[in-house]
Amino acid sequence: MNMIERDRAARRRAIRNGHGVMDVLTNLSEATEYSMPRLQAIIAAWVMSAPMEPRGKVARGDGHVDESEYRKQSIYSLLYSLYRSLGSVENEHGERYQFTFNTWGYAWPEAWGPPPAHQHDPQRFGRNAYSGLFHFDAVQQLARERGGRLHVVELGCGTGAGADHVCTSVLPKCTYEAIDMQLAGVSTCRAQFAPKHRGRLVATHADATRAPIDDEVADVVAVCETHVTDQGEVMTEEDRKFFRSARRILKRGGFLAWGNSIPEQAWASSFEFLASIGMEVVAVDDVTDEAVLARDLDDPRIQAYVAHALARFPAFRIPVYGPQRRVEAELAMRNLCRAPGTRLYDDLATRRDPYRVILARRT
Ligand SMILES: C[S@@+](CC[C@H](N)C(=O)[O-])C[C@H]1O[C@@H](n2cnc3c(N)ncnc32)[C@H](O)[C@@H]1O
């Protein structure tokens, strides 16, 4: 058997074994946490499915994947399971850390005072993004009035790394409920971060649009790069429900603190919608330049992480389709990280997707 025949036979075996066509961009579930052996099987099936996908979904030039070609439920499930399975890794300087901030973040603006994270911290830009949600004078004043005992609800917390940062370094007396639709992210938060806060940090697995949380309980609703309202001028049904949920959870006079890089039209339609549900935007800070700088400075770490992650999957060494899928995986991961050379990086650098940190008050 030559190499191609061997490859075809392996593909037939994979299909017989029930792997069939595997599309990692759409097939995985937000209700499942995937172990390393399952991830290995999934990636192997994805590699073997390459010839059945008439055209790759990941653009070869810049890693772009069209909105219609992926489900966020699938990609974050894959990423959070991967981060957890890979555990602690080295950054480009040999410093060990676990990839937990799924955040682009930004370099700390000088005008905001001393930076909240150490300059060698591998995940400092994520920490900055979370500290930045609470930098507004109005929030600081509310925290002072309450002796720091604010109740924060976060919608779209990922692994809870930001929640941990806030509970540790930003509002060390707050209580915090962190919500995400991804079981793998919430499990990381429960296992790795919640125990050290002794009941102050609770992680809840739920869709934020149907959050099982009482009305008017939060002083602050935090939203950090949550994957909503990013589709141009169109406010989806999910976007509307998401903001209604934030408003419902907030106490009267409470604050929505939200940071993200999304299209200009998406900012405009979000502001319009927030006003229509009784949320007054009281502050808007643009940190696009700082976000581009962060992506530039973070690139060596992202390169090291992607190379390390891909090397753990022998399926990428399967002849012909392995290297093809490896290129797609690398491009897609880099694009999700908005690394230089990708579509999302360009959208940030050209200010198509400005990064803003905004504060809105429930009137
Ligand atoms: C780019 S990640 C950011 C995660 C985290 N905030 C961080 O900075 O590390 C976007 C997150 O939003 C979550 N998300 C998107 N839509 C959601 C929804 N409707 N309900 C709950 N979580 C949602 C995703 O599951 C994902 O974890």
Ligand as a Chemical Component Dictionary entry (heavy atoms), coordinates in Angstrom:
data_LIG
# 
_chem_comp.id                   LIG 
_chem_comp.type                 NON-POLYMER 
_chem_comp.pdbx_formal_charge   0 
_chem_comp.three_letter_code    LIG 
# 
loop_
_chem_comp_atom.comp_id 
_chem_comp_atom.atom_id 
_chem_comp_atom.alt_atom_id 
_chem_comp_atom.type_symbol 
_chem_comp_atom.charge 
_chem_comp_atom.model_Cartn_x 
_chem_comp_atom.model_Cartn_y 
_chem_comp_atom.model_Cartn_z 
_chem_comp_atom.pdbx_ordinal 
LIG C1  C1  C 0  -14.134 35.610 23.717 1  
LIG S1  S1  S 1  -14.789 34.645 25.007 2  
LIG C2  C2  C 0  -14.436 35.679 26.402 3  
LIG C3  C3  C 0  -14.454 34.915 27.698 4  
LIG C4  C4  C 0  -14.050 35.728 28.937 5  
LIG N1  N1  N 0  -14.870 36.882 29.128 6  
LIG C5  C5  C 0  -12.603 36.144 28.833 7  
LIG O1  O1  O 0  -12.360 37.326 28.560 8  
LIG O2  O2  O -1 -11.717 35.294 29.004 9  
LIG C6  C6  C 0  -16.533 34.849 24.796 10 
LIG C7  C7  C 0  -17.355 34.076 25.830 11 
LIG O3  O3  O 0  -18.714 34.493 25.772 12 
LIG C8  C8  C 0  -19.513 33.355 26.059 13 
LIG N2  N2  N 0  -20.882 33.595 25.587 14 
LIG C9  C9  C 0  -21.258 34.034 24.378 15 
LIG N3  N3  N 0  -22.593 34.144 24.314 16 
LIG C10 C10 C 0  -23.060 33.759 25.535 17 
LIG C11 C11 C 0  -24.360 33.650 26.104 18 
LIG N4  N4  N 0  -25.451 33.940 25.394 19 
LIG N5  N5  N 0  -24.465 33.220 27.366 20 
LIG C12 C12 C 0  -23.357 32.905 28.093 21 
LIG N6  N6  N 0  -22.110 32.993 27.617 22 
LIG C13 C13 C 0  -21.965 33.417 26.347 23 
LIG C14 C14 C 0  -18.813 32.253 25.306 24 
LIG O4  O4  O 0  -19.226 30.973 25.736 25 
LIG C15 C15 C 0  -17.364 32.562 25.614 26 
LIG O5  O5  O 0  -16.943 31.918 26.788 27 
# 
loop_
_chem_comp_bond.comp_id 
_chem_comp_bond.atom_id_1 
_chem_comp_bond.atom_id_2 
_chem_comp_bond.value_order 
_chem_comp_bond.pdbx_ordinal 
LIG C1  S1  SING 1  
LIG S1  C2  SING 2  
LIG S1  C6  SING 3  
LIG C2  C3  SING 4  
LIG C3  C4  SING 5  
LIG C4  N1  SING 6  
LIG C4  C5  SING 7  
LIG C5  O1  DOUB 8  
LIG C5  O2  SING 9  
LIG C6  C7  SING 10 
LIG C7  O3  SING 11 
LIG C7  C15 SING 12 
LIG O3  C8  SING 13 
LIG C8  N2  SING 14 
LIG C8  C14 SING 15 
LIG N2  C9  SING 16 
LIG N2  C13 SING 17 
LIG C9  N3  DOUB 18 
LIG N3  C10 SING 19 
LIG C10 C11 SING 20 
LIG C10 C13 DOUB 21 
LIG C11 N4  SING 22 
LIG C11 N5  DOUB 23 
LIG N5  C12 SING 24 
LIG C12 N6  DOUB 25 
LIG N6  C13 SING 26 
LIG C14 O4  SING 27 
LIG C14 C15 SING 28 
LIG C15 O5  SING 29 
# 
